[in-house]
Amino acid sequence: MKQKFILIFLSICFVAGAQVKPYYPSASNWEQKSAIGFGIDSAVLNQAIQYAIAHETKFPKNLQLTQAMQFGKEPFSDPIGPMASRGPAAGVIVYKGYIIAEWGNLNSVEMVNSVTKSMLSTVVGLAVDKGLIRSINDKVHTYLPPIETVTTVTTLDENPIAQTAFMYPFETAHNKTINWDHLLRQTSDWEGVLWGKPDWADRPSDKPEEWTTRKRFEPGTVYKYNDTRVNALALAATTVWRKPLPEVLREQVMQPIGASNTWAWTGYKNAWIILDGKMIQSVSGGGHFGGGLFINAYDMARFGLLTLRKGNWNGKQIISEDWIKQSTKPTGANTGYGFMNYFLNTDRKMYPSAPASAYAHIGNGTNAIYVDPEHDLVAVIKWMDDKSIDGFLKLMLSALPK
């Protein structure tokens, strides 16, 4: 009798264990479940969705116009990468791995701007995991070969002897002091011109006389959101991998998590280099000058679920748990920022209605992948007015079981 009782008890434990095993969607199917079945207030959840729809960004759906309205006053701000018009507000809510709500056209492949930066920091993390980068505290310049650029210029300079086909983006006295961590946290103050975009022209200060003359900040001491410097990281990462970063992302991340094959990660029309005899585009880390990631909401949600599950996908460690931990560690110069583009809710400053442990992969638009470990929840929010996101989160989170 005692032995029979033990067997029954073990059977119950086994079944219970099977029930609580985290759910991961397959490549062909993402199971949807009723919010009511989880004890979620469906009426309040619907209010959150209607709020998201009602608070769509007022910027034009033509993103060329939006770019001009937002960044047209910056020097050299004209796009040099592809852009595409957007659709209306859209989103999806994933609870305990299951889809519980969605709105808008989630299959639409659209520009997501700086959400791209989270993909960039991920492929850098994979390079660390594989030993291609020994430590993020290493100086970046020690990893780079001479970078041969592709040019369409056919006429010789007046002094052809002085010409060089190589680019050395980390060889100034200041840039030699920059390590990978500085670039990942946007505290490098990298100096230079890359793909025709000067570092000082991206979100410049209101003191033009200092744009090209100011003293550089010591790396790690000052945070500055700057796409030219992000693109310098993308170029450095490309030379480390010695192949296109979209290829790395597809093989190492997107295919293993069952993402579609409809996304694209692009760069600028002039951002081409030659590595090992092959022409490779150095992709951009966002859409500030065009380019970046074009992706649908379901694939965004898969990536969000991967980071929520600390880099693990159905038992396979795709991104090391340590890298996710470092990515969500506050930056000293800006405690609301981790590795790009992990915006942290430290002290609940970003989203007062959300837990301090929450974070989001954010791009202009606003495009956001909200990740909430405390509630085992991911929400993709597309084309919502940035100032309205906390209001949406307040409604969504209030619908969850208490």
Backbone torsions as a table, in degrees:
resi	resn	phi	psi	omega
1	MET	NA	-44.4	-179.4
2	LYS	-62.7	-41.5	-179.6
3	GLN	-65.5	-38.3	178.9
4	LYS	-64.7	-40.1	179.6
5	PHE	-62.8	-42.7	179.6
6	ILE	-62.2	-41.9	-179.9
7	LEU	-64.5	-41.1	178.0
8	ILE	-63.4	-43.5	-179.6
9	PHE	-61.2	-43.6	179.9
10	LEU	-66.3	-35.6	178.5
11	SER	-64.7	-42.1	178.0
12	ILE	-62.5	-43.6	179.5
13	CYS	-62.1	-40.2	-179.4
14	PHE	-64.3	-45.4	179.3
15	VAL	-63.2	-44.4	179.9
16	ALA	-61.0	-41.2	178.9
17	GLY	-62.5	-39.5	179.6
18	ALA	-65.5	-34.5	-178.3
19	GLN	-69.9	-33.4	-176.3
20	VAL	-93.2	0.5	177.5
21	LYS	-60.9	129.6	-177.6
22	PRO	-56.6	139.5	179.6
23	TYR	-90.0	137.4	174.6
24	TYR	-128.3	130.3	179.2
25	PRO	-69.1	146.6	174.7
26	SER	-80.6	173.2	179.0
27	ALA	-66.3	-28.7	-175.3
28	SER	-98.4	-12.4	-175.1
29	ASN	-152.3	133.9	172.4
30	TRP	-119.8	108.7	-173.8
31	GLU	-66.5	134.7	175.3
32	GLN	-104.2	140.3	178.3
33	LYS	-130.3	151.7	179.1
34	SER	-67.8	136.1	177.2
35	ALA	-61.8	-35.0	-178.6
36	ILE	-61.7	-35.1	180.0
37	GLY	-63.2	-21.5	176.5
38	PHE	-96.2	4.9	-177.9
39	GLY	78.6	20.2	-179.6
40	ILE	-89.2	138.9	178.9
41	ASP	-74.5	101.8	-174.4
42	SER	-66.5	-30.4	179.2
43	ALA	-66.5	-43.0	179.0
44	VAL	-70.0	-37.5	177.9
45	LEU	-62.4	-39.1	177.6
46	ASN	-66.2	-34.9	175.1
47	GLN	-60.4	-40.6	179.4
48	ALA	-62.4	-42.0	180.0
49	ILE	-65.1	-44.9	178.9
50	GLN	-63.6	-33.8	176.6
51	TYR	-63.9	-44.3	-179.9
52	ALA	-61.6	-42.2	179.6
53	ILE	-66.0	-41.1	-177.5
54	ALA	-71.4	-22.5	-176.7
55	HIS	-108.0	35.0	173.2
56	GLU	-60.3	145.3	178.5
57	THR	-56.3	146.0	-179.5
58	LYS	-87.9	-5.9	178.5
59	PHE	-68.0	153.9	-175.7
60	PRO	-61.3	153.7	174.4
61	LYS	-72.4	-23.2	172.6
62	ASN	-75.3	105.8	-172.5
63	LEU	-73.1	-17.2	172.1
64	GLN	-64.3	-42.4	177.8
65	LEU	-67.4	-42.2	178.5
66	THR	-59.5	-43.6	179.4
67	GLN	-61.0	-41.7	179.8
68	ALA	-66.3	-38.6	-179.3
69	MET	-68.8	-36.9	-175.8
70	GLN	-86.6	-36.7	-171.7
71	PHE	-125.4	6.0	-174.4
72	GLY	-62.4	-21.4	-179.8
73	LYS	-83.6	-8.5	178.6
74	GLU	-78.6	143.9	175.0
75	PRO	-64.1	142.6	176.7
76	PHE	56.3	37.8	-173.4
77	SER	-89.3	-4.0	-177.1
78	ASP	-60.6	136.6	178.7
79	PRO	-63.1	140.5	175.0
80	ILE	-125.4	9.8	175.3
81	GLY	-125.2	167.4	-177.5
82	PRO	-65.8	148.6	174.6
83	MET	-136.3	163.6	179.8
84	ALA	-150.4	149.3	178.5
85	SER	-69.1	153.2	-177.8
86	ARG	-101.7	169.9	172.8
87	GLY	-99.1	-169.0	178.3
88	PRO	-75.2	177.9	179.6
89	ALA	-55.4	142.9	-179.4
90	ALA	-152.7	163.5	177.9
91	GLY	179.7	167.3	178.8
92	VAL	-146.4	142.2	178.8
93	ILE	-115.4	126.5	-178.6
94	VAL	-116.5	120.7	-177.4
95	TYR	-121.4	122.1	-177.4
96	LYS	55.1	31.8	177.5
97	GLY	92.2	-16.1	-176.8
98	TYR	-98.6	146.7	174.0
99	ILE	-76.3	124.5	179.5
100	ILE	-115.1	-13.2	179.1
101	ALA	-163.7	151.0	176.3
102	GLU	-158.8	157.4	178.0
103	TRP	-152.7	150.2	179.4
104	GLY	81.6	-174.5	-179.6
105	ASN	-90.6	100.0	-173.9
106	LEU	-83.7	-10.8	177.7
107	ASN	-90.7	-6.5	-178.4
108	SER	-68.7	124.9	179.9
109	VAL	-86.4	111.4	-172.8
110	GLU	-131.8	160.3	176.5
111	MET	-66.2	132.6	179.6
112	VAL	-120.3	12.8	174.3
113	ASN	52.5	-123.7	-168.6
114	SER	-80.4	3.2	165.7
115	VAL	-57.9	-26.2	176.7
116	THR	-53.7	-34.3	-176.5
117	LYS	-61.4	-31.6	177.4
118	SER	-69.1	-30.4	174.6
119	MET	-70.5	-38.8	178.7
120	LEU	-64.3	-47.8	179.8
121	SER	-64.4	-29.7	177.9
122	THR	-65.5	-45.4	-178.9
123	VAL	-70.1	-26.6	171.9
124	VAL	-67.1	-42.7	177.4
125	GLY	-60.6	-38.9	177.2
126	LEU	-64.9	-35.3	177.2
127	ALA	-65.1	-35.6	176.0
128	VAL	-68.6	-45.4	-179.8
129	ASP	-58.6	-34.1	-177.2
130	LYS	-93.1	2.3	177.1
131	GLY	81.4	6.2	176.6
132	LEU	-70.1	-30.2	169.7
133	ILE	-116.8	119.2	-173.6
134	ARG	-72.4	-38.0	-179.3
135	SER	-155.4	141.7	178.1
136	ILE	-72.6	-7.4	175.8
137	ASN	-90.1	-2.8	176.1
138	ASP	-71.7	147.5	175.8
139	LYS	-68.8	133.9	-174.7
140	VAL	-64.3	-38.8	-173.8
141	HIS	-61.8	-22.8	-178.7
142	THR	-73.6	-9.9	-178.3
143	TYR	-101.7	-12.0	-168.7
144	LEU	-96.4	134.4	171.0
145	PRO	-81.7	170.0	167.7
146	PRO	-58.7	131.4	-173.8
147	ILE	-101.0	113.3	179.9
148	GLU	-82.2	125.0	-179.0
149	THR	-96.4	153.0	176.4
150	VAL	-95.2	125.5	-178.9
151	THR	-129.1	148.3	177.1
152	THR	-98.6	2.1	-179.6
153	VAL	-71.4	126.1	-177.8
154	THR	-110.1	-13.2	-180.0
155	THR	-91.7	143.8	-179.8
156	LEU	-79.3	150.0	173.5
157	ASP	-69.4	162.6	179.0
158	GLU	-59.4	-27.3	179.6
159	ASN	-123.2	79.1	-175.2
160	PRO	-62.4	-24.3	179.4
161	ILE	-64.9	-28.4	-177.4
162	ALA	-84.3	-6.6	-177.5
163	GLN	-72.1	149.6	171.8
164	THR	-138.5	143.5	178.6
165	ALA	-89.8	1.5	-174.4
166	PHE	-106.4	154.2	176.2
167	MET	-119.1	139.2	-179.0
168	TYR	-127.4	80.8	-170.5
169	PRO	-73.0	-10.8	-178.3
170	PHE	-124.8	31.7	-174.7
171	GLU	-106.9	2.7	173.2
172	THR	-75.5	163.5	-178.8
173	ALA	-57.9	-40.5	179.4
174	HIS	-70.7	-48.0	-174.9
175	ASN	-64.5	-24.2	177.3
176	LYS	-69.1	-16.6	-179.7
177	THR	-89.0	-2.4	-174.5
178	ILE	-86.4	131.9	174.6
179	ASN	-108.5	176.4	-176.8
180	TRP	-63.8	-37.2	-179.6
181	ASP	-61.9	-40.5	178.6
182	HIS	-59.6	-43.4	179.7
183	LEU	-67.4	-42.0	-179.3
184	LEU	-63.6	-30.4	-177.1
185	ARG	-101.1	4.6	-179.8
186	GLN	57.8	42.8	177.2
187	THR	-123.0	20.9	-173.1
188	SER	-82.2	-31.6	-171.3
189	ASP	55.2	35.2	177.7
190	TRP	-51.7	140.7	-179.2
191	GLU	-117.3	140.3	177.1
192	GLY	146.8	-177.2	176.6
193	VAL	-120.7	128.1	-179.9
194	LEU	-131.2	126.5	-178.4
195	TRP	54.3	34.3	176.6
196	GLY	83.5	4.9	-178.6
197	LYS	-113.5	109.3	178.2
198	PRO	-69.6	146.1	179.3
199	ASP	-59.2	-37.0	-175.4
200	TRP	-73.9	-15.2	-177.1
201	ALA	-86.1	-11.5	-179.3
202	ASP	-89.5	111.3	-176.6
203	ARG	51.8	58.6	-174.1
204	PRO	-68.9	159.8	176.6
205	SER	-72.8	173.9	179.5
206	ASP	-89.3	17.9	178.6
207	LYS	-123.3	81.2	-175.9
208	PRO	-55.6	-31.2	-178.2
209	GLU	-65.7	-14.9	-178.7
210	GLU	-104.6	-2.7	-173.7
211	TRP	-56.1	-41.5	-175.6
212	THR	-109.7	1.8	-173.4
213	THR	-120.3	-13.3	-173.3
214	ARG	-65.3	156.1	176.1
215	LYS	-73.7	138.9	-179.0
216	ARG	-73.6	143.7	176.1
217	PHE	-78.0	146.3	175.5
218	GLU	-62.3	129.7	-179.0
219	PRO	-53.4	135.5	179.9
220	GLY	96.4	-11.0	-173.4
221	THR	-97.6	-26.0	-175.7
222	VAL	-133.7	130.9	178.1
223	TYR	-90.0	135.0	174.5
224	LYS	-149.0	119.8	178.4
225	TYR	-73.3	117.8	-170.2
226	ASN	-153.3	115.7	-175.0
227	ASP	-72.6	-28.6	177.0
228	THR	-62.2	-40.8	179.0
229	ARG	-71.0	-34.1	174.1
230	VAL	-61.2	-41.5	179.7
231	ASN	-68.0	-28.3	174.1
232	ALA	-65.5	-37.3	175.3
233	LEU	-65.9	-41.8	179.2
234	ALA	-61.4	-40.4	178.6
235	LEU	-65.1	-45.2	179.4
236	ALA	-61.9	-42.9	179.7
237	ALA	-64.5	-36.2	178.6
238	THR	-62.6	-41.0	179.8
239	THR	-70.1	-29.6	177.4
240	VAL	-69.3	-46.1	179.6
241	TRP	-75.2	-26.2	-178.2
242	ARG	59.1	33.3	173.2
243	LYS	-162.8	166.0	-176.5
244	PRO	-60.7	137.0	-179.3
245	LEU	-64.0	-35.6	175.7
246	PRO	-58.9	-33.6	177.4
247	GLU	-65.3	-41.6	177.7
248	VAL	-62.8	-47.7	-177.9
249	LEU	-61.7	-43.2	-178.4
250	ARG	-63.4	-48.1	-175.2
251	GLU	-73.6	-40.0	-171.8
252	GLN	-89.5	-25.0	-173.6
253	VAL	-126.0	-59.8	-167.7
254	MET	-67.6	-41.1	176.9
255	GLN	-67.1	-44.9	178.7
256	PRO	-61.1	-28.6	-179.7
257	ILE	-94.1	6.7	174.2
258	GLY	78.8	21.3	178.4
259	ALA	-67.2	161.1	178.4
260	SER	-72.6	177.0	177.1
261	ASN	-105.7	21.4	-174.5
262	THR	-94.5	-9.5	-176.5
263	TRP	-81.4	159.4	177.5
264	ALA	-142.4	142.2	176.4
265	TRP	-122.4	114.3	-171.5
266	THR	-120.3	166.9	176.9
267	GLY	-123.2	-157.2	-178.7
268	TYR	-91.7	158.7	-177.3
269	LYS	-64.9	-20.8	-178.9
270	ASN	-106.9	5.5	-173.0
271	ALA	-94.9	60.5	-178.0
272	TRP	-117.7	137.9	178.0
273	ILE	-130.1	169.7	175.9
274	ILE	-117.5	121.6	177.4
275	LEU	-125.7	126.4	178.9
276	ASP	51.2	38.6	177.3
277	GLY	79.6	4.7	-178.6
278	LYS	-113.7	138.8	173.4
279	MET	-77.9	125.8	-178.5
280	ILE	-131.5	136.0	174.6
281	GLN	-86.6	128.7	173.2
282	SER	-84.9	108.5	-172.2
283	VAL	-73.8	160.2	-179.7
284	SER	-90.3	159.2	-179.2
285	GLY	-94.4	13.6	179.6
286	GLY	175.8	-175.5	-176.5
287	GLY	-105.6	16.0	-177.0
288	HIS	-55.7	-38.5	176.4
289	PHE	-116.1	28.2	-174.1
290	GLY	88.2	173.0	179.3
291	GLY	76.0	-158.7	-176.6
292	GLY	89.0	-158.2	-173.8
293	LEU	-91.5	133.0	171.3
294	PHE	-116.7	121.0	-167.9
295	ILE	-157.4	154.9	177.3
296	ASN	-90.6	166.8	-173.5
297	ALA	-67.6	-33.8	179.0
298	TYR	-64.2	-42.1	179.3
299	ASP	-68.3	-34.5	173.8
300	MET	-60.9	-42.4	-178.8
301	ALA	-66.0	-36.2	176.9
302	ARG	-62.7	-43.7	178.4
303	PHE	-63.8	-40.8	177.2
304	GLY	-61.0	-40.8	178.4
305	LEU	-65.6	-36.6	177.3
306	LEU	-61.5	-43.6	179.4
307	THR	-72.6	-33.8	175.4
308	LEU	-59.8	-39.9	-178.8
309	ARG	-87.6	20.3	173.4
310	LYS	58.7	41.5	174.9
311	GLY	83.0	0.3	-178.0
312	ASN	-99.4	137.1	177.6
313	TRP	-129.3	102.3	176.6
314	ASN	54.5	43.2	176.4
315	GLY	95.6	-10.3	179.1
316	LYS	-103.7	124.6	-179.2
317	GLN	-83.8	97.3	-175.9
318	ILE	-81.0	-47.0	172.7
319	ILE	-114.7	136.2	-177.3
320	SER	-63.1	143.9	178.5
321	GLU	-60.2	-33.4	178.7
322	ASP	-64.2	-36.8	179.5
323	TRP	-66.5	-40.3	176.2
324	ILE	-63.0	-40.2	178.6
325	LYS	-61.8	-44.4	178.4
326	GLN	-67.0	-36.5	-179.0
327	SER	-63.1	-31.0	-177.9
328	THR	-101.0	12.0	175.3
329	LYS	-85.6	128.3	-177.7
330	PRO	-59.5	141.4	174.9
331	THR	-79.4	137.6	-177.8
332	GLY	-57.8	-41.1	-177.2
333	ALA	-81.2	-10.8	176.4
334	ASN	-158.8	97.9	-173.7
335	THR	-70.2	-6.2	176.6
336	GLY	-94.1	11.2	-176.3
337	TYR	-136.4	136.1	174.9
338	GLY	-105.8	-131.0	168.1
339	PHE	-76.4	151.4	178.5
340	MET	-61.3	137.2	-5.7
341	ASN	-116.3	63.9	177.0
342	TYR	-90.2	101.8	173.7
343	PHE	-88.4	123.4	-172.6
344	LEU	-98.6	148.1	179.0
345	ASN	-94.8	38.0	-178.7
346	THR	-52.9	129.2	-178.8
347	ASP	57.9	17.8	177.4
348	ARG	58.4	33.7	-179.6
349	LYS	-77.1	-38.1	-176.7
350	MET	-75.7	-50.3	-179.6
351	TYR	-126.8	91.5	-177.7
352	PRO	-57.2	-26.3	-177.2
353	SER	-85.8	-5.0	-176.9
354	ALA	-109.5	161.4	178.3
355	PRO	-63.3	153.3	178.4
356	ALA	-64.7	-23.1	-179.1
357	SER	-79.5	-9.6	-178.7
358	ALA	-74.1	156.1	174.5
359	TYR	-148.8	171.6	-178.9
360	ALA	-147.2	142.8	170.0
361	HIS	-90.7	112.3	-168.0
362	ILE	-120.1	138.5	172.1
363	GLY	-133.3	159.5	-178.8
364	ASN	-56.8	147.5	176.4
365	GLY	146.3	-52.1	-4.2
366	THR	-86.2	137.7	169.0
367	ASN	-110.2	128.6	-177.2
368	ALA	-145.0	142.0	167.7
369	ILE	-110.8	102.3	-179.6
370	TYR	-84.2	127.8	-176.5
371	VAL	-122.5	124.4	-173.3
372	ASP	-129.3	90.2	-179.0
373	PRO	-60.8	-33.6	-177.8
374	GLU	-62.8	-33.6	-178.4
375	HIS	-108.0	5.2	-179.2
376	ASP	53.3	52.8	-169.8
377	LEU	-138.1	143.2	172.6
378	VAL	-130.5	136.3	175.9
379	ALA	-133.4	126.5	173.6
380	VAL	-95.3	126.0	-177.2
381	ILE	-122.6	118.6	-176.7
382	LYS	-119.2	130.0	172.3
383	TRP	63.1	40.6	173.6
384	MET	-102.1	144.4	173.1
385	ASP	-56.4	128.1	-172.4
386	ASP	-57.3	-39.5	-177.0
387	LYS	-71.7	-10.6	-178.4
388	SER	-97.0	-7.5	-173.8
389	ILE	-62.4	-41.3	-179.5
390	ASP	-62.3	-35.5	177.1
391	GLY	-63.0	-39.2	176.4
392	PHE	-64.7	-46.2	-178.9
393	LEU	-62.0	-38.2	-179.9
394	LYS	-59.7	-44.3	179.0
395	LEU	-68.1	-46.7	-177.5
396	MET	-60.8	-47.1	-176.5
397	LEU	-70.5	-30.6	178.6
398	SER	-70.1	-17.4	178.1
399	ALA	-80.6	-16.0	-176.7
400	LEU	-73.6	159.1	178.7
401	PRO	-59.1	139.3	-179.9
402	LYS	-81.4	NA	NA
